[in-house]
Each structure stands twice: as structure tokens, then as C-alpha cells.
């Protein structure tokens, strides 16, 4: 491509009027609206589509919905999830005795959420992940539990987008 | 108290106040630079340390003092250590002759508001100010790094080129005022109409442009020139010695701004009130200097950097002939007794 240079006018060649024009422009910007977000005080707005860290749903009866089937463990591409199942006297018969997600490995892909047949794991809107040791970022059951109400927005969203594949009777 | 002791005491107080003011202003300038640059880019700027970020310079100072200092292998250790001092010193020395205000009377002591009044103040400023290039070139050369060396070379070539125009611009003012004494130059522009900027607009323009080049500021900051030279002459510096280069740069900016005020805008002269109180005069001086300091920042965030050949072309083919012509015309007018204003 041939770039044709524009013939400069005298005012442009003298340079000074153009400098004045540039200075006027930047001076105006001094008072422009600031774009900065004061992060810790003004956190990022999250949405139902926000795919944050995975969390385990605690149902209204106080138990986790997880039955430790291991599908999320298998689906996890980063091998971040470790589950040891155990028996329980409740009708569902199985529950996790150990459920760990290594947050340093988790890539927030959401495959566990998709794999779960019992709607027990959902991607929360929790995004902040910082600590002083690797061990502290190995989240166990206690750290992963969230009441269902805290995840409701995401649950509703997942239900909505999955409607066409979900059989009406399969909801837990 | 004997008069001699009192004189020394007065001199000591004046020197401490003026140098304290200079360093304080330099500290404020480091914050102002970041604030102004932020505002011009839709940002807020430092606001975490102290109210409105006002304690940021102190935090920076503590950080610089605590940092480890590195001297690269193969560096000339003596010159490497001396260069930052050489860069910071000239600006701090030149501020001595700047007349910040007229006679001040406090507690029966009358004194002029400047560390000293030299008969050859303008010459002194140029002579000492010219030494600033040594810090830059020695810092660049002694670092044993190609980036530093190139930065130092460019900076010294640029400073030497623009010093000519700077001196010739000042000379025209000296010709109009008939004195090298900065105080006499100030006293020649008591009222608004007498300000040299009206008699010497071209000299003012040349001086302002050359002062940007002299202090290695945008759009002539070839000494640093980050995209090409990493950090320029101070690439290898760390810790407080690194900060000293910047202290020198900011002090040089302050001196250039106050020199601009002194030479072209009547120093402490208050428009429409030639007999104003000295405090008002000092405030007027501060305000005028603050404007030129702001101009340094303003231009930095407006104009792109020159190319080095463009810089040299501007210096030698435009500024120098213009300054010479201006001096020639001014000299002729003064010799023929033509009133320039």
C-alpha cells in the first residue's frame, strides 16, 4: 500500500499552534470522569454468568447435596478435585467424608458443575483467591459448603440454560 | 548580638528555608507528576498513602532508602557513585541566586529574599547549570552498559546543543535589562507592562523550549527514552542514587521554572500592584513558578517524543538562528536607544 503523505498547512509546519491544540486537549482531560475502580472497596460486579470458584450446595436440611459419585472428580481437567465417599443412614446412603478442591489447580472451567447429576456443585460468584500458603488453598468440605440460598442465582441460571436437555422429572 | 553574628544567622536561616523549600517542592513535584499524569489519562493517581496521597513522597523516600544498592560488574565505582551527586548538585546550587522576593523586614532585620545576590547572577546560573551534564554523562559512562552509555551520550549532546539557545535567549533579556544581576533584572519589571515577556516574546519562547531540553524533560527526554534505551543513563542505578538523579531533575525543573518567572514574568512582581506587601510578592512568585512547573507536566503528557535527528535539527537549524537573530535585533535596538516596549 502506498501511503500518501498529507501536505501540511503552514500552521501545522510551524508546529506551535498544533502544540497549543494538543495542550488544550489534555487540559480538558484533567477534569474528565475518572475510569479507575477502587478495587478492594469497589469490588467487581458479578453476574449470574460469573464463573467463580466451585462451591458445594448445602440443602435446607443441613446436608450437602453431594453423594460422592465421583463424576466431577473424573470430569475435572486439572485433577483439582479429590473425593472419598462414605456411607450414611440417610435414604441417599452415600455422602462425601472428604471433598477437597485444590484451588491452585482449579481453572474455573465449570466442568464439575456440568458433570454433577445431583446439582450439588455450582460455580459461585466468589473470585478472590489469595493466601499465604499452598496448604491454605487446599479447600476442604468446611470451606466449600455454601447454603443453597447463596448460590440460588447461579442455580436458576444453570437450570434455565439447560432446560432443553433436562427431563422434567430429573430435578432433585 | 553583634551585626556580624546576626548577618550570619540571617543568612543561615534564609539558606535553610530556601533549600528546604526547594527540596519540599521537589517532593511535591514527584506526587504532582503522578497525579497530573493520572488525571490526564482518566485515572485517579496515588491516593492510598495519607489523605489524597499526600504522604506518597515520604513513602517513596523510605522505600528508596531501604532498597539494596547494586553496582554492576566492570563499573567505575568511584564515578558511578559520584555521578548522581554531580547530577543533583548544580540545580541545588543555582537556586541560591534566584530572587524570590524583595526586601523583607522581620523583627528589625531587613533582608532580601534570596540566599545571595550576585552581580553576575545570570552568568552564575548558566555556569553552574551547565555542570549538570557531567552527572548525566558520567553516570552513563561509568555504568559499563550500552544503554546507559547511549543515554548519557544523547543527553550530553542535547544539553550542549540547547544550552546555546538558552544562553542566547537569556543574553537578550540581559541586554534589555542592562545587568547580569537577577535582582536588577527583576527590579526592571515592576509593573505588568514592564515584564520582559512582552519585550522579548521570542526569547521567552526559546528559553521555555530550551529549558525543557536542558532538564531532559519530554518531548526531549532522550536521556531516558524508555522504549529505546531501557532507562537511559540511569539504567544501572538503584536505591537512593537512582532517586538522586530524579531529585536533580526535579530541582532543575524548579530552578528553570523560577528562572523563567524571574527573567520574563517579573519574579515577585504583582500585576497592577507594584507596591504590594512582600508576602503577596512571594505568593505571586510561587504561583508563576507553579504554572511553569505544571507546564512541564502538561507538555509531558501531551507531546510525543522527538526523534533524535529532529531534536538536533530543531536545536541547530531553528532555535540557534532564531536566538541569534533575536539577540542581534535586541542588541541593535538597545545600541540605537530604541525603546522596545
Contacts between the chains, C-beta under 8 A, distances in Angstrom:
chain1	res1	chain2	res2	distance
A	16	B	205	8.0
A	19	B	299	7.9
A	19	B	302	7.5
A	19	B	303	6.7
A	22	B	302	4.5
A	22	B	303	6.4
A	23	B	298	6.0
A	23	B	299	7.1
A	23	B	302	5.3
A	25	B	302	7.3
A	26	B	40	5.1
A	26	B	298	6.5
A	26	B	301	5.6
A	26	B	302	4.4
A	27	B	298	6.9
A	29	B	39	7.2
A	29	B	40	4.9
A	29	B	41	7.5
A	29	B	42	7.1
A	30	B	36	7.4
A	30	B	39	4.7
A	30	B	40	6.0
A	31	B	39	7.8
A	32	B	39	7.9
A	32	B	42	5.7
A	33	B	42	7.1
A	34	B	39	7.8
A	34	B	42	5.7
A	34	B	43	6.4
A	34	B	44	5.3
A	35	B	42	4.2
A	35	B	43	6.8
A	36	B	42	7.5
A	36	B	43	5.1
A	36	B	44	4.5
A	38	B	44	7.7
